[in-house]
Amino acid sequence: MTISQLLGNVEAVFRQLIGILFVVATVVFIWGVIQYVIAGGDEDKLSNAKNVIVWGLIGLFVMMTMWSIVTAVKALFFT
């Protein structure tokens, strides 16, 4: 197995993992928005919903950053 093949396999795994985690982060964000909408003015529920929304956004940001890094490494080594 050459280094090029190894990097290709690693990229394939990262691509699938990032895709799955991107979906999970999106679901977490949407769940936070739903909790916020149905909180009914309860401060504890609103606070919890805001935390879920923030963590969902952080997850989305991390996934976009990872996707950019994988794309940059692919461009660096495969072009």
N, C-alpha and C positions, 0 to 999 in steps of 0.2 A: 504494500500500500504506500503510495506516495504522499507527500505532504499536501499536495493539491487535493487529492482524494479525501484525506483526513479533514482538511478545512471545509471541503464541500459537505461532508457528513455532519460536521459540527454546525455548519450554517443551517442545514436542513433541520436539525434538532432544535436549534435556537428559534428558527422561523416558526415551527409548530408550537413550541413552548410560549413564545411571545404572543402568538395568535390566541392561544387558550387563555393566557393571563390577561390579555387585552379585553376579552369577553368577560372574564370574571370582574375586572375593575369597572367595566361599564355597568354590569349588573349591580355591583355594590353602589355605584353612584346613583343609578335609577332607584334602587331600593331606598336610599337616603332621601331622595326627592319625594317619593311616595310617602315615607314616614313624615316628612316635613308638612306635606299637604294635609295628611289626615291627623296631625297632632292636635288640632282643635284649640290652639292657644295655650296648651299646657307647656310651661317653661321647661320642664325636665325632658319631655318628648321632643320639643324643638331643639334643645341643646344636643340630645342624642342624635337626632336627625342631621344636625349641622356637622357633627363629628363624622358620621358615616359619609356624608357628602364630601367632606374634606379628604378623608382617607381614600375614597373612590377617585377623586381628582389627583391625589398624589400617585395612586396606582397607575392611572392613565398617563401621567407625566413620565413616570419611570419606564413604562412600556414604550412610549414614544422615544425616549432617550435610548433605551436598549436597541430598538429597531434602527435608530440612526447609527449607532455604533456598529451593529452588524452590517449595515449597508456600507459604511465607510471602510470597514475591514475587508469586506468583499471587493469593493472597488480598488482597494490598495493592493490586494494579493492576486486578484483574478483578471486584472486588465493589463 
